[in-house]
Amino acid sequence: METEAEVINNFVDPSPMITFYELLPFIQQLIIGALLLFITYLYWMLYFKESPYTHQLRADNEKHFTDENGQQVLFPSLKDECTLDLSVIVPAFNEQDRIRPMLESCLHFLTDANRKCTFEVIVVSDGSTDKTCDVVMEYVQQYSSDRIRLLKLLQNRGKGGAVCMGMQSARGRTLLFADADGATKFEDLEKLEIALHNLTSNDITEYGTKLHAVVCGSRAHLESESITQRSIFRTFLMMCFHTHVWLFGVRCIKDTQCGFKLFTRPAARILFNNLHVNGWAFDVEMLYIAEKLKFKLVEVPVHWTEIDGSKIVPVWSWLEMGLDVFIIWFKYRIESWVIRK
C-alpha cells in the first residue's frame, strides 16, 4: 500500500509554478519600454509633428474653382482688398447627406432682399470621397460661381486646414466660418454682425486698430441642458477639456469649439496666416493668437441643434484635442512657433 506522503505526491502538479517575483523583472522591462515609447512619441509630437505654415501650401488644382460654364478660374487671395461684404467658409468632409439642408438654409437667408448684402459661400471639400462636390456644383449652377464656389482639396487636411484654405481664398470684408452640418441657425448671423459692429466702432484695440475683431458663436448657455442628456463619463470628459483649454489655451471665450465665428478681414489675415494646427483644436490656437495680440473678442449665444453624422469620436477626439491644446501652449511658450504680425 502507498503511504500518505506518496498519495499526496501523486496529486502534486509536476510542472513548475511561476511566481509574481519571477515575473517582476519582465513587468519592469515592459513598463520601462512603454514609458520610453511614450516619451519618444511625445517628443515627436512637440517638436516634429507640424512644420510651420505647411498647411497653407496648395497644389495647382487647388488654386482654381470651376464656374457654372465649366471653366477653371483662379481663386483670389485674402491679401487682396475686399470686393464683397461677406464670405462664408464651409469646411466639408464627406457631407453629401448633411450639406444640402445647410446650403438651402444659408442661401435662403443670404439672398433675402432685406439684407442688401453682397456675399459668397466657399465650400471647402476636404478630400471628400463621396458626392459632396457634386451636390455643391448643383448650387454653383443654380446661383452662379460669383455666389457659391467649390474649393476641392486633393487630400484631407483636417477641419483647421480646410477652414484656413477657404479663408485664404475669400473676398469678403467680413468672413464667417460655419459647419456643414447646419447645427447653427443662419439667422443668428445678424447677432454676430451687430456684435462685430459694436466692437469695431468702439475705441481702438491695444494692438493698434479697431478692425482686428472676432465674434464667436457660443453654446455655453446650453451647457446645463446638454449635461442632462449626456452620460456622467462624457460630462466629466467635457469638463476636463474645458478646464484644460482654460489652463493652457484660451480664457476669455467659454465655448471655443462652436463652428460659427465671424472675423474682420484684417483679423483673418493675421490669424489664418499663423495657424499650425490642422485638426479640431485649430479654434483654440486661433483664439490663443487673438488673445496674445489683444484683438477684440466677444462671445454671442446662438441656437444650436445636435445633427446626426458628426465626425468627432467622443473619447478619442477629445484626447487628441487635449494633446493639441498642450502642444499649442508648449510650442508658443518655447517660441518654436512665433506669431507673424
C-alpha positions as CSV (number, residue, x, y, z in Angstrom):
1,M,0.0,0.0,0.0
2,E,1.0,3.6,-0.7
3,T,1.8,5.8,2.2
4,E,0.1,9.1,2.8
5,A,3.1,11.0,1.6
6,E,3.2,9.0,-1.6
7,V,-0.5,9.7,-2.3
8,I,0.0,13.4,-1.8
9,N,3.0,13.4,-4.1
10,N,0.9,11.7,-6.8
11,F,-1.5,14.6,-6.8
12,V,1.1,17.4,-7.0
13,D,1.4,19.1,-10.4
14,P,4.9,18.3,-11.6
15,S,5.1,21.5,-13.8
16,P,6.9,24.4,-12.0
17,M,4.9,27.4,-10.8
18,I,5.9,30.9,-11.9
19,T,5.7,33.3,-9.1
20,F,5.0,37.0,-9.3
21,Y,8.5,37.8,-8.1
22,E,9.9,35.8,-11.0
23,L,7.7,37.8,-13.4
24,L,8.6,41.2,-11.8
25,P,11.8,41.8,-13.9
26,F,9.8,41.2,-17.1
27,I,7.0,43.5,-15.9
28,Q,9.5,46.2,-15.1
29,Q,11.0,45.9,-18.6
30,L,7.5,46.3,-20.2
31,I,6.8,49.4,-18.1
32,I,10.2,51.0,-19.0
33,G,9.7,50.2,-22.7
34,A,6.2,51.7,-22.7
35,L,7.5,54.8,-21.0
36,L,10.3,55.2,-23.5
37,L,7.8,54.8,-26.4
38,F,5.5,57.4,-24.8
39,I,8.4,59.9,-24.3
40,T,9.6,59.3,-27.8
41,Y,6.0,59.9,-29.2
42,L,5.5,63.0,-27.0
43,Y,8.9,64.4,-28.1
44,W,7.9,63.8,-31.8
45,M,4.5,65.5,-31.2
46,L,6.1,68.5,-29.5
47,Y,8.9,69.1,-31.9
48,F,8.3,67.5,-35.3
49,K,4.5,67.0,-35.7
50,E,3.9,70.2,-37.7
51,S,6.2,72.3,-39.9
52,P,5.2,76.0,-39.6
53,Y,2.6,77.1,-42.2
54,T,2.9,74.0,-44.4
55,H,-0.9,73.6,-44.3
56,Q,-1.2,76.8,-46.4
57,L,0.7,75.3,-49.4
58,R,-1.6,74.1,-52.1
59,A,-1.4,72.1,-55.4
60,D,-2.1,73.9,-58.7
61,N,-5.5,72.2,-58.9
62,E,-6.4,73.7,-55.5
63,K,-5.8,77.2,-56.7
64,H,-8.8,77.2,-59.0
65,F,-12.5,76.8,-58.9
66,T,-14.9,75.6,-61.6
67,D,-17.5,78.2,-62.7
68,E,-21.0,77.5,-64.0
69,N,-19.6,77.2,-67.5
70,G,-17.1,74.6,-66.6
71,Q,-14.1,77.0,-66.9
72,Q,-11.3,76.9,-64.4
73,V,-10.9,80.3,-62.6
74,L,-8.1,81.4,-60.2
75,F,-9.2,82.0,-56.6
76,P,-8.4,85.5,-55.3
77,S,-6.3,85.9,-52.1
78,L,-7.0,87.1,-48.6
79,K,-4.1,89.6,-49.1
80,D,-6.2,91.4,-51.8
81,E,-8.6,94.1,-50.9
82,C,-12.2,93.0,-50.2
83,T,-14.8,93.2,-53.1
84,L,-17.8,91.7,-51.2
85,D,-19.5,92.3,-47.8
86,L,-19.4,88.7,-46.6
87,S,-17.6,85.5,-47.2
88,V,-18.9,82.2,-45.7
89,I,-16.4,79.4,-45.4
90,V,-17.9,75.9,-45.0
91,P,-15.4,73.0,-44.4
92,A,-16.9,69.7,-45.6
93,F,-15.6,66.2,-45.5
94,N,-18.0,63.5,-46.9
95,E,-21.0,65.7,-46.1
96,Q,-23.3,64.6,-49.1
97,D,-26.2,63.9,-46.7
98,R,-25.9,67.0,-44.5
99,I,-24.7,69.8,-46.6
100,R,-27.8,70.2,-48.8
101,P,-30.1,71.4,-46.0
102,M,-27.3,73.6,-44.7
103,L,-26.8,75.3,-48.1
104,E,-30.5,75.7,-48.5
105,S,-30.8,77.5,-45.2
106,C,-27.7,79.6,-45.8
107,L,-28.5,80.7,-49.3
108,H,-32.2,81.4,-48.4
109,F,-31.0,83.7,-45.6
110,L,-28.3,85.5,-47.6
111,T,-30.4,86.1,-50.7
112,D,-33.2,87.7,-48.6
113,A,-34.0,91.1,-50.3
114,N,-34.0,92.8,-46.9
115,R,-30.3,92.1,-46.3
116,K,-28.9,94.0,-49.2
117,C,-25.5,92.4,-48.7
118,T,-23.1,91.1,-51.3
119,F,-21.8,87.7,-50.4
120,E,-20.1,84.4,-51.4
121,V,-20.1,80.9,-50.0
122,I,-16.9,78.9,-50.3
123,V,-17.4,75.2,-49.6
124,V,-14.1,73.5,-49.0
125,S,-14.2,69.8,-49.8
126,D,-11.6,68.4,-47.5
127,G,-10.6,65.4,-49.7
128,S,-14.2,64.1,-49.8
129,T,-14.7,60.7,-51.4
130,D,-18.5,60.8,-51.6
131,K,-20.8,63.1,-53.7
132,T,-20.2,66.2,-51.7
133,C,-18.6,68.0,-54.6
134,D,-21.5,67.0,-57.0
135,V,-24.0,68.4,-54.5
136,V,-22.1,71.7,-54.2
137,M,-21.8,72.1,-58.0
138,E,-25.6,71.8,-58.3
139,Y,-25.8,75.0,-56.3
140,V,-23.0,76.6,-58.4
141,Q,-25.1,76.0,-61.5
142,Q,-28.2,77.4,-59.7
143,Y,-26.7,80.5,-58.0
144,S,-23.6,81.1,-60.2
145,S,-19.9,80.9,-59.1
146,D,-19.9,84.5,-58.0
147,R,-22.1,83.5,-55.1
148,I,-21.0,79.9,-54.3
149,R,-17.7,78.3,-55.1
150,L,-16.1,74.9,-54.5
151,L,-12.6,74.6,-53.3
152,K,-11.6,71.0,-53.8
153,L,-8.7,69.8,-51.7
154,L,-7.0,66.7,-53.1
155,Q,-6.1,65.3,-49.7
156,N,-7.8,65.5,-46.3
157,R,-6.1,68.2,-44.3
158,G,-8.4,68.3,-41.2
159,K,-11.0,70.9,-40.3
160,G,-8.4,73.5,-39.4
161,G,-6.6,73.1,-42.7
162,A,-9.8,73.3,-44.7
163,V,-11.0,76.5,-43.0
164,C,-7.6,78.1,-43.4
165,M,-7.6,77.3,-47.1
166,G,-11.1,78.7,-47.6
167,M,-10.2,81.9,-45.7
168,Q,-7.1,82.4,-47.9
169,S,-9.4,82.4,-50.9
170,A,-12.1,84.8,-49.7
171,R,-13.2,88.2,-51.0
172,G,-15.3,89.4,-48.1
173,R,-15.0,92.4,-45.8
174,T,-16.1,90.1,-43.0
175,L,-15.6,86.4,-43.0
176,L,-17.7,83.7,-41.3
177,F,-16.9,80.0,-41.0
178,A,-19.8,77.7,-40.4
179,D,-20.0,74.0,-40.0
180,A,-21.5,71.9,-42.9
181,D,-24.0,70.1,-40.6
182,G,-26.2,73.2,-40.2
183,A,-26.3,72.8,-36.5
184,T,-26.4,76.6,-36.0
185,K,-29.2,78.7,-37.5
186,F,-28.0,81.3,-40.0
187,E,-30.5,83.8,-38.6
188,D,-28.1,84.2,-35.7
189,L,-25.6,85.7,-38.1
190,E,-27.4,89.0,-37.6
191,K,-26.5,88.9,-33.8
192,L,-22.8,88.3,-34.7
193,E,-22.8,91.1,-37.2
194,I,-24.3,93.5,-34.6
195,A,-21.7,92.5,-32.0
196,L,-18.9,92.9,-34.6
197,H,-20.2,96.4,-35.5
198,N,-20.2,97.3,-31.8
199,L,-16.6,96.1,-31.4
200,T,-15.2,97.9,-34.4
201,S,-17.0,101.1,-33.7
202,N,-15.5,101.5,-30.2
203,D,-12.1,102.6,-29.2
204,I,-9.0,101.1,-30.9
205,T,-7.5,97.9,-29.5
206,E,-4.2,97.6,-27.8
207,Y,-2.8,96.1,-31.0
208,G,-3.4,99.4,-32.7
209,T,-6.6,99.1,-34.8
210,K,-10.2,98.7,-34.1
211,L,-10.6,96.5,-37.2
212,H,-9.0,93.4,-35.5
213,A,-12.0,91.7,-34.0
214,V,-13.6,88.3,-33.7
215,V,-17.1,87.3,-32.7
216,C,-17.6,83.7,-31.5
217,G,-21.0,82.0,-31.6
218,S,-21.4,80.2,-28.3
219,R,-23.3,77.2,-26.9
220,A,-22.3,77.8,-23.3
221,H,-25.8,78.9,-22.4
222,L,-27.0,75.4,-23.4
223,E,-24.5,73.6,-21.3
224,S,-26.7,72.9,-18.4
225,E,-29.4,71.4,-20.7
226,S,-26.8,69.3,-22.6
227,I,-25.4,67.9,-19.4
228,T,-28.7,66.2,-18.5
229,Q,-28.6,64.4,-21.9
230,R,-25.0,63.1,-21.6
231,S,-23.6,60.3,-19.6
232,I,-21.6,61.1,-16.4
233,F,-18.4,59.9,-18.2
234,R,-18.9,62.2,-21.2
235,T,-19.8,65.1,-18.9
236,F,-16.6,64.5,-16.9
237,L,-14.5,64.5,-20.1
238,M,-16.2,67.7,-21.4
239,M,-15.5,69.5,-18.1
240,C,-11.9,68.2,-18.1
241,F,-11.4,69.5,-21.7
242,H,-12.9,73.0,-20.8
243,T,-10.6,73.2,-17.8
244,H,-7.6,72.1,-19.9
245,V,-8.3,74.7,-22.5
246,W,-8.6,77.4,-19.8
247,L,-5.3,76.4,-18.3
248,F,-3.3,76.1,-21.5
249,G,-5.2,77.9,-24.1
250,V,-8.0,80.5,-24.1
251,R,-9.5,82.2,-21.1
252,C,-11.9,84.9,-22.4
253,I,-14.1,82.5,-24.5
254,K,-16.0,79.7,-22.8
255,D,-17.1,77.8,-26.0
256,T,-14.0,77.7,-28.2
257,Q,-15.3,74.9,-30.4
258,C,-18.6,76.3,-31.8
259,G,-18.4,76.3,-35.6
260,F,-19.9,79.7,-36.1
261,K,-17.3,82.6,-35.9
262,L,-17.2,86.0,-37.6
263,F,-13.9,87.8,-38.4
264,T,-12.9,91.2,-39.8
265,R,-10.7,90.9,-42.8
266,P,-7.6,92.4,-41.1
267,A,-8.0,89.9,-38.2
268,A,-8.5,86.9,-40.6
269,R,-5.3,87.9,-42.5
270,I,-3.2,87.6,-39.3
271,L,-4.9,84.7,-37.7
272,F,-5.1,82.4,-40.7
273,N,-1.5,83.2,-41.7
274,N,-0.3,81.9,-38.4
275,L,-2.2,78.7,-37.8
276,H,-0.3,75.5,-37.5
277,V,-2.9,73.0,-36.1
278,N,-5.0,71.3,-38.8
279,G,-7.2,69.3,-36.5
280,W,-10.2,70.0,-34.3
281,A,-8.2,72.2,-31.9
282,F,-7.4,74.9,-34.6
283,D,-10.0,77.1,-32.9
284,V,-8.0,77.1,-29.7
285,E,-4.8,78.2,-31.5
286,M,-6.7,80.9,-33.4
287,L,-8.2,82.3,-30.3
288,Y,-4.9,81.9,-28.4
289,I,-3.2,84.1,-31.0
290,A,-6.1,86.6,-30.9
291,E,-5.7,86.9,-27.1
292,K,-1.9,87.3,-27.4
293,L,-2.4,90.2,-29.9
294,K,-5.1,91.8,-27.8
295,F,-7.8,91.5,-30.5
296,K,-11.3,92.5,-29.7
297,L,-13.1,89.2,-28.8
298,V,-16.7,88.6,-27.7
299,E,-19.0,85.6,-27.3
300,V,-22.6,85.6,-28.6
301,P,-25.2,82.9,-27.7
302,V,-26.6,81.1,-30.7
303,H,-29.2,78.5,-31.4
304,W,-27.7,75.1,-31.8
305,T,-29.2,71.7,-32.6
306,E,-27.4,68.3,-32.5
307,I,-27.2,66.8,-36.0
308,D,-26.5,63.1,-36.6
309,G,-23.4,62.2,-38.6
310,S,-20.7,64.0,-36.5
311,K,-17.1,63.1,-37.4
312,I,-16.0,63.5,-33.8
313,V,-15.2,60.3,-32.0
314,P,-16.4,61.2,-28.4
315,V,-13.4,60.0,-26.4
316,W,-10.5,59.8,-28.8
317,S,-11.2,63.1,-30.5
318,W,-11.3,64.9,-27.1
319,L,-8.0,63.3,-26.1
320,E,-6.5,64.3,-29.4
321,M,-7.7,67.9,-29.0
322,G,-6.4,67.9,-25.4
323,L,-2.9,66.9,-26.6
324,D,-3.0,69.5,-29.4
325,V,-4.0,72.2,-26.8
326,F,-0.9,71.4,-24.8
327,I,1.2,71.4,-27.9
328,I,-0.1,74.8,-28.8
329,W,0.8,76.2,-25.4
330,F,4.2,74.5,-25.3
331,K,5.4,75.5,-28.8
332,Y,4.5,79.1,-28.3
333,R,6.0,79.1,-24.9
334,I,9.4,77.9,-26.1
335,E,9.0,80.1,-29.2
336,S,9.1,77.1,-31.6
337,W,6.1,78.8,-33.1
338,V,6.2,82.6,-33.4
339,I,3.3,84.8,-34.3
340,R,3.8,86.7,-37.6
341,K,2.1,90.1,-37.5
